[in-house]
Amino acid sequence: MLPYLTMNPFGFPVLSTTIFMPLFGVLFILFMSNEKAIKVAAMITALLTLAVSAFLFVNFDPTTTIFQFGERISWVSSFNINYMLGIDGISIMLILLTTIISPIAVLSSWKAIQTRVKEFMISILIMETAMIGVFCSLDFILFYFFWEAMLIPMYLLIAIWGGPNKDYASLKFFIYTLFGSVFLLVAIIAIYLVNGTFSIPEAMFKDYTFQFQFWVFLAFGIAFAIKVPMFPFHTWLPAAHTEAPTVGSVFLASILLKMGTYGFMRFCLPIVPQASFYFAPLMIVLSIIGIIYGGFVCLSQTDMKKLVAYSSVAHMGFVILGIFTFSIYGFVGALFQMLNHGITTGGLFLLVGMVYERTHSRQIYDNAGLGKIMPIYMFFFGLFAVSSFAFPGTNSFVGELYVLIGAFAVNKTAGFFAVVGAVVAAAYMLKLLKQVAWGREDKRDIKDMNLREIIYMVPLAIFVLWVGLFPRPFVNVMEYTLVNLATQLDKVSH
Amino acid sequence: MADYIWLIPLFPAVGFIFNGLFGTKISKGAVSWIACLAVFLSFLTSVAIFFEFLQLPADARVFEINVYSWIASGEVSIPLGFRVDALSLVMAMTVSGVAFLIHVYSIGYMEHDPGFKRFFVELNLFVFMMLTLVTGNSLIMMFVGWEGVGLSSYLLIGFWYQKDSASDAGKKAFIVNRIGDFGFLLGIFLLFFTLGSHGVWTLNFGEIHKSAHLLNGNMINLITFLFFVGAMGKSAQIPLYVWLPDAMEGPTPVSSLIHAATMVTAGVYMIARLNFLYSMAPTTMMVVATIGVLTAFFAATIGFAQYDIKKVLAYSTISQLGYMFVAVGVGAYSAGIFHLMTHAFFKGLLFLGAGSIMHAMSGELDMRLMGGLRKKIPVTYWTFFIACLAIAGIPGFSGFFSKDEILWKAFSSPHGHIMIWMLAALTAGMTAFYMFRLFFGVFYGDCRAPEDVKHHIHESPKVMTVPLMILAFLAIAGGYLGIPHVLGGANLFDQFLAPVLGGGHGHAAAAHASAGFSMVSSAWASTAEAGHGGEAALEMTLMAASVVTALIGISIAWLMYVKNTGMPGKFVAAFPGLFKVVNNKYYVDEFYDFVFVRGIMKAGGVLLKVVDIGIIEGIINGVGALLQWIGGGLRKFETGFVQQYAFGMILGAIIVVGYIVFAPLF
């Protein structure tokens, strides 16, 4: 028995089921030809996956720091590579986020995608498998496998169903992230050469030399910073978002970006803690530049989607800031902000997509003055916009407050600048909100949200308010893991 | 009953949610009455608690309830909780009472507006947030309400979103407020961590009070100053006052409720709530009082040269808020809250009166196109007259009692200064002048309205005039709650608030002793304390002086706008430059717009061009070009065999890793 992994207590491999459920659905879809049936099958698959992950969530033991629901099968014994899965308080939240977003993604593309529906749904489901796989893997090679597997469907989403400039954007996305992946692989092999195993938990909190940690952190750091994306590695993001179809943007914003911050939390901090301390000032400075820079750039945007994309740079800055405070508040805040950003920014991308389907433009001016024409739409837009700038009572307020507490506890200057960023956020979001709600007065024939659209926005809206008002249940799930991480790091620092 | 304090903010919340969800399904009447009822129930609850409090000994009048643990982890625990004590109760009663009257008034005023239902939904949201602000038991709860009223004010200013000016004004209000909030937030964090460094992790008012002694002088000055920055934004003080006049773009009941009676006073409430911190921070107190009196004076001068009746009232609000900050700045917290309350009555009334005038004048706001309305809208005339007397500080009206208490404290408190008193007293005269300039201009002389408007002039319906009459009653009677001792009263208001705010004097004296403050005022204070008779005589003298100033102001207004109506024109002709500058509000807006708004918007675009497109993309594309160039040379290695590529990749990886692992050995 492994000290860091409790085995799966159920009669079936619950994590593998969650991971491969979407792929299982793909098997059926492969043999289907009716577009309607394909959509329904994809939807059922995504919902079943959600059900399994809900089962996981309910049975998750929040009072232990050991990885749970473990599975371990020898894969390539000569290199000591194992098919090893297990989750803790960090990954369970991100898995849940993935399985919630996926059915919403399917539902949101019901009408928007007209060409190659089959391939589209298959891409979505393969991506879901890969994303859940990333969050469950406890073996570096397995992790790397899922990490890379995710890129291909994402690339296809942009390259096939993307906008007019899709070739440039998809290539940029692909090269950028592949560039990062090479560094990730280097770091993984370096760790293997020292440890003789690809087990992730076994690599944590060991006495590596500082020199080793320094280089490994750099390699990890470049890979993850591109993914987050952190300033100055962010330029692929607006390009990818503007060209990606709505679902592509939603997956990008909600989950793919989280891979980077997840990587920092899962790898950099526990595996190379001393280097993390060493690089923390740099990371904090870059995160704050991202927060403020992202905010200011948003102020001058006229494209709704680009604005939301740049706001992601600012929001992800808060996550990085939280992580590199090494405090429990910062960690809770960072994890919350990952979820919140996934929900809120994902929601905003969905809303931008909805209006794009109606007006075929993403320019703010073309979509101005919707308040009267689309009151239901405006309600959701308003809710997600205020959530985006951390209005009290919404999810981001709770997350940002935790991050700010963490930041102030470590460094008052950092806290000060983060608050500046928070103030700017209100300015650009309200500017957008004002124009979209009130900007024009002419009557146009645009229909308000339909039932399907309302159905997939409501769960997100509930989450916004739930976390905003009663964050406790979520904190309970993540707290043990994060406290443990903070305590371990504290031990190392002394 | 006090256990049910959470009901106070809950009722309007329920009204907001119910009307928000089902408003489209029910009739206009139902929506408006549900909204009114919700606010009225809040008012009843606060009154019930008030009567319960009267049964209790003064020091037992505090109730706190934590509904649930909201944000918590480690040592930090921030419950969602409410606190009711004398201060929050006075605030809750004032807010819900005035809000109820304004809700009822709005039924008439907004009757023909297509956004009628939305108006009541947003109004209830505002009241919910405002009551959360005043009944919250921690700085975070206060901040929640603080942001909440900001958002609802943003929504309501932009209520007539068809007008660009309205939605711009809404945005401006929110953003200027955000600058204030920035200070407020920093203050919260600084206080939280400074107390935390002493092992006290709390944001609860009661607990902060208990551990306030742990803070040192410089720190407490900084913290209180940051909080004051928040107050400057919300309560429109120099230099963050610019949003309030623009906020008049909102419907008049909104101006009355949010931008006169309640929300803008939140900053004063905040300082009164944290009085125990401010009393330990003499430097901040001095800043608060100075900014307060300068704002009072400065805004009054602008009030001289405005023709838009709502703009005059807006600058007058800024000016009166300045008085409140003078009060809290000299440690006379209960005087500040007293003026806050009486101001809510008379300024609420003035705005509703202005709304009634607009109603009569088909929406006209320019006083140059009014005149002679006295006979045509008598209820509005009389109630407006009472409000003008109250704001001018004429004895017998509420403003007299509260303003004179502030003037006296500005003079006699150890934190006060004779200069503050002089400027404040002068402002009182100026206030009387510009208010009566407005009053005479609107109600006296010949009617200067166009013919088609003239025909329509009519008194407002009962649903509007009854709230006017009730507020007029309060604008007189409210003052009698705080009759000063020198006039033979017991100052019940001060007594009721004493458990929370202390006898303003005692507190201040303690801080004064430690700070070694102004010599002049300390001499006055000691004389004042030494001989009660001398003090009383002095207080009466000062009172008489300010009343005379006010009467002079009114007389000049009468001379210029009733007796000899050619005078203002001559004056303007004599000083055209001066008039233009004041009429244009000293061009402060233009200055801010040029420096901040445009500057910042531009900065965003420039950043994007230079950093993203210029530098970062430049480097990346440069690298790309370089690789292509190298690639040209390397083309011979491209054989098309995947195995060879894979071999190359692994080889490369091994070289890099090998270097990393073995380099330290050499």
HADDOCK unambig.tbl for C-alpha pairs under 7 A between the chains (distance, minus, plus):
assign (segid A and resid 186 and name CA) (segid B and resid 653 and name CA) 5.84 0.50 0.50
assign (segid A and resid 186 and name CA) (segid B and resid 657 and name CA) 6.29 0.50 0.50
assign (segid A and resid 189 and name CA) (segid B and resid 657 and name CA) 6.93 0.50 0.50
assign (segid A and resid 190 and name CA) (segid B and resid 657 and name CA) 5.40 0.50 0.50
assign (segid A and resid 190 and name CA) (segid B and resid 661 and name CA) 6.99 0.50 0.50
assign (segid A and resid 212 and name CA) (segid B and resid 660 and name CA) 6.77 0.50 0.50
assign (segid A and resid 212 and name CA) (segid B and resid 661 and name CA) 6.85 0.50 0.50
assign (segid A and resid 215 and name CA) (segid B and resid 660 and name CA) 6.92 0.50 0.50
assign (segid A and resid 232 and name CA) (segid B and resid 616 and name CA) 6.92 0.50 0.50
assign (segid A and resid 235 and name CA) (segid B and resid 612 and name CA) 6.64 0.50 0.50
assign (segid A and resid 296 and name CA) (segid B and resid 604 and name CA) 4.55 0.50 0.50
assign (segid A and resid 297 and name CA) (segid B and resid 604 and name CA) 4.42 0.50 0.50
assign (segid A and resid 297 and name CA) (segid B and resid 605 and name CA) 6.29 0.50 0.50
assign (segid A and resid 297 and name CA) (segid B and resid 607 and name CA) 6.71 0.50 0.50
assign (segid A and resid 297 and name CA) (segid B and resid 608 and name CA) 5.90 0.50 0.50
assign (segid A and resid 299 and name CA) (segid B and resid 601 and name CA) 5.94 0.50 0.50
assign (segid A and resid 299 and name CA) (segid B and resid 604 and name CA) 5.91 0.50 0.50
assign (segid A and resid 300 and name CA) (segid B and resid 601 and name CA) 5.94 0.50 0.50
assign (segid A and resid 300 and name CA) (segid B and resid 604 and name CA) 5.34 0.50 0.50
assign (segid A and resid 300 and name CA) (segid B and resid 605 and name CA) 5.23 0.50 0.50
assign (segid A and resid 392 and name CA) (segid B and resid 144 and name CA) 5.37 0.50 0.50
assign (segid A and resid 409 and name CA) (segid B and resid 193 and name CA) 6.90 0.50 0.50
assign (segid A and resid 419 and name CA) (segid B and resid 182 and name CA) 6.66 0.50 0.50
assign (segid A and resid 423 and name CA) (segid B and resid 178 and name CA) 6.02 0.50 0.50
assign (segid A and resid 423 and name CA) (segid B and resid 182 and name CA) 6.65 0.50 0.50
assign (segid A and resid 427 and name CA) (segid B and resid 175 and name CA) 6.10 0.50 0.50
assign (segid A and resid 430 and name CA) (segid B and resid 171 and name CA) 6.77 0.50 0.50
assign (segid A and resid 434 and name CA) (segid B and resid 167 and name CA) 6.74 0.50 0.50
assign (segid A and resid 438 and name CA) (segid B and resid 161 and name CA) 5.51 0.50 0.50
assign (segid A and resid 438 and name CA) (segid B and resid 162 and name CA) 6.71 0.50 0.50
assign (segid A and resid 441 and name CA) (segid B and resid 162 and name CA) 6.33 0.50 0.50
assign (segid A and resid 469 and name CA) (segid B and resid 70 and name CA) 6.88 0.50 0.50
assign (segid A and resid 470 and name CA) (segid B and resid 70 and name CA) 6.14 0.50 0.50
assign (segid A and resid 471 and name CA) (segid B and resid 70 and name CA) 6.82 0.50 0.50
assign (segid A and resid 471 and name CA) (segid B and resid 71 and name CA) 6.89 0.50 0.50
assign (segid A and resid 472 and name CA) (segid B and resid 70 and name CA) 6.81 0.50 0.50
